Amino acid sequence: MGCEADSDGVVEEADIVGGVWLVDTGTGVLREAKIVTGVDDHSRFCVIASVVERATARAVCLALAAALARFGVPEEILTDIQA
């Protein structure tokens, strides 16, 4: 799983390259998640910051659609696809 907790539930080591860990404080269950981000290239303003369980095309498109609805459609969209 990439993350180990001792008997007290304290995380000793976590490998979070490419994602983040979400902890259910009720059960202590660890789940990996991804963060979908979008930044305005000119102002550096963050227009998307969405936590998703898996960065599927659907999850990314829903985050983008929400940003377009909130901030409007830009003249162009630049991407940095990282698989």
N, C-alpha and C positions, 0 to 999 in steps of 0.2 A: 504494500500500500504506500510505502514511502514515508510513513510517519509512525512513530512509536511513542506510546505513553506508558509511564510507570504505573504502579498500583494505585497511586494517588490521583491519576488522571493528568499528570503534568507531562506535556509534550517534551520529549528529550531531543528529538531530531525530526526535521521535516524537510522533505525535498519538494519544493514548490515551483520548480522551473516550469514555466508555461501555464501556471494556474495558481489558485489560492485555495486554502483549506477553509471550509465552513464547519463550525462545530455546533452541534445541537446541544445546547446547555442542559437540556432536560435528560438526554440519554447519554451524552458524551460521544455520540457517533460522529466521526470525521468524514466529510465528503469533499471531493475535489470540485472546484468550480472554475470558470473562466470569466474574465472581464472583457466585455466588448466596449471599446472606446472609440470616440471620434473627436477630433480636435480641429477647430477652424485654423487653417494654415496661416492666415494673416494675423489674426488677433491672439492666437493660441488659446482661445476660449474652448473649454470642453463642452461639446454639444451632445455627446453620448458617453455614459458611464453605466453600463448595464451588466449585472452579474447573472450569468447563465450556467446551468449545469453542464451543458455541452455547447460548444461554439459551432452549431450546425448552421447551414445556409438559412434555414427558417428563423433561428434565433437572431442571427445577425441582421437579416432583412427586417424583422419586427422592430429591432432597436433602431435601425436606420429610418424606417417609416415613422416611428414615434418622433425622432429628431426632425425629420422633414415637416411633419405636421406642426411641431412646436415652433421651429425657427425658420421655416420656409425652404424653398428649393434653391440650392446654390447654382452658380453658373457651371461649375464642374466639381467632380468628386475624385480625389486622388486616393489610391489605396496602397497599402503595404501588406500584402497577403503573406501571412506566416502560417505554414502548416506544421 
